[in-house]
Amino acid sequence: MKIIDATPIGTQLQAFEFVQLNERMSVREVIRARIYQEVTDWNQSQSLEFSGLVQPTDTENTLNGYKLKKRRTINWKEQYTRALDAFGRNGFFILIGDRQVEDLDEIYDVGPETEISFVKLMPLVGG
């Protein structure tokens, strides 16, 4: 499947291929798998810049993600909890194909051609 991070106006921020283990996955499982993979990959890198779905604690916003004040390991379970919370607060929404996801427990058929878009919503300044 292809994971795409996008803005509400459709600008693609990043995209990557993801190999899933199941053909049928709940939205919750998709988020879990995505968070696990991006945190595991980042923890193996030497970067201070993290461009994941949600902001880790003790970081600052940058143009393309979040900057850590010092190099440390990010806990994928904490990021997963933060992602579920952000979904619940409408911090981002998810499109599977051209259908917007409403419920974390909805089950979808996913395959190599499936596109899953995570659309990050930005809070209004001063609002």
C-alpha positions as CSV (number, residue, x, y, z in Angstrom):
1,M,0.0,0.0,0.0
2,K,1.1,3.6,-0.5
3,I,1.0,6.0,2.5
4,I,0.7,9.7,1.6
5,D,0.9,12.7,3.9
6,A,-1.0,15.6,2.5
7,T,-2.4,19.0,3.3
8,P,-6.1,19.8,3.1
9,I,-5.7,21.4,-0.3
10,G,-4.1,18.3,-1.7
11,T,-0.4,19.1,-1.6
12,Q,1.6,16.0,-1.0
13,L,4.1,16.3,1.8
14,Q,5.6,12.9,1.6
15,A,4.8,9.4,0.3
16,F,6.2,6.0,1.0
17,E,5.4,2.4,0.2
18,F,4.4,0.2,3.0
19,V,4.3,-3.6,3.1
20,Q,1.4,-4.8,5.2
21,L,1.0,-8.2,6.7
22,N,-2.8,-8.4,6.5
23,E,-5.2,-8.0,3.5
24,R,-7.9,-6.7,5.8
25,M,-7.0,-4.1,8.4
26,S,-8.9,-1.8,10.7
27,V,-8.0,1.9,10.6
28,R,-6.6,1.5,14.1
29,E,-4.2,-1.2,12.7
30,V,-3.2,1.0,9.8
31,I,-2.3,3.8,12.1
32,R,-0.4,1.4,14.4
33,A,1.5,-0.1,11.6
34,R,2.4,3.3,10.1
35,I,3.5,4.7,13.5
36,Y,5.5,1.6,14.4
37,Q,7.3,1.7,11.0
38,E,8.1,5.5,10.9
39,V,9.4,5.5,14.6
40,T,11.5,2.4,14.1
41,D,13.0,3.8,10.9
42,W,13.7,7.2,12.6
43,N,15.2,5.5,15.7
44,Q,17.7,3.8,13.4
45,S,18.7,7.1,11.8
46,Q,21.0,9.8,13.2
47,S,18.7,12.7,12.5
48,L,17.3,15.3,14.9
49,E,14.4,16.0,12.4
50,F,11.4,13.8,12.7
51,S,8.7,14.0,10.0
52,G,6.1,11.6,11.4
53,L,2.4,11.8,11.7
54,V,2.2,13.4,15.1
55,Q,4.6,15.6,17.1
56,P,6.7,13.8,19.7
57,T,7.0,15.4,23.2
58,D,9.8,17.9,23.8
59,T,10.1,18.9,20.1
60,E,9.6,22.1,18.1
61,N,7.7,22.5,14.8
62,T,9.8,22.9,11.7
63,L,8.9,23.4,8.1
64,N,9.0,19.7,7.3
65,G,8.3,18.1,10.7
66,Y,9.6,18.3,14.2
67,K,13.1,19.0,15.6
68,L,14.3,17.2,18.7
69,K,16.3,19.3,21.2
70,K,18.7,16.4,21.6
71,R,19.0,13.0,20.1
72,R,17.0,10.3,21.9
73,T,14.9,7.3,21.1
74,I,11.2,7.9,20.4
75,N,8.7,5.5,21.9
76,W,6.4,4.2,19.2
77,K,3.7,3.2,21.7
78,E,3.6,6.8,23.0
79,Q,3.4,8.1,19.4
80,Y,0.6,5.6,18.6
81,T,-1.4,6.9,21.6
82,R,-0.8,10.5,20.5
83,A,-1.9,9.6,17.0
84,L,-5.2,8.0,18.1
85,D,-5.8,11.1,20.3
86,A,-5.1,13.4,17.4
87,F,-7.5,11.4,15.1
88,G,-10.2,11.7,17.8
89,R,-9.6,15.5,18.0
90,N,-9.7,15.9,14.2
91,G,-6.0,16.7,14.1
92,F,-5.9,14.7,10.9
93,F,-8.2,12.7,8.8
94,I,-7.7,9.6,6.7
95,L,-8.7,8.8,3.2
96,I,-8.6,5.1,2.0
97,G,-8.8,5.4,-1.7
98,D,-11.3,8.2,-2.2
99,R,-13.4,7.4,1.0
100,Q,-12.9,9.3,4.2
101,V,-12.6,7.2,7.3
102,E,-15.1,7.8,10.1
103,D,-14.3,5.1,12.7
104,L,-11.0,3.6,13.9
105,D,-12.6,0.1,14.0
106,E,-13.8,0.1,10.3
107,I,-12.2,-2.8,8.4
108,Y,-10.8,-2.2,4.9
109,D,-9.4,-4.5,2.2
110,V,-5.9,-3.2,1.5
111,G,-3.4,-4.3,-1.1
112,P,-0.3,-3.1,-3.0
113,E,-2.4,-0.6,-5.0
114,T,-4.2,0.9,-2.0
115,E,-3.5,4.5,-1.3
116,I,-4.0,5.8,2.2
117,S,-3.8,9.5,2.7
118,F,-3.2,11.1,6.1
119,V,-4.4,14.7,5.8
120,K,-2.9,16.9,8.5
121,L,-5.1,19.7,9.7
122,M,-3.3,22.8,11.0
123,P,-4.8,24.8,13.9
124,L,-5.8,28.4,13.0
125,V,-3.5,31.0,14.3
126,G,-5.2,33.1,17.0
127,G,-8.4,31.0,16.7
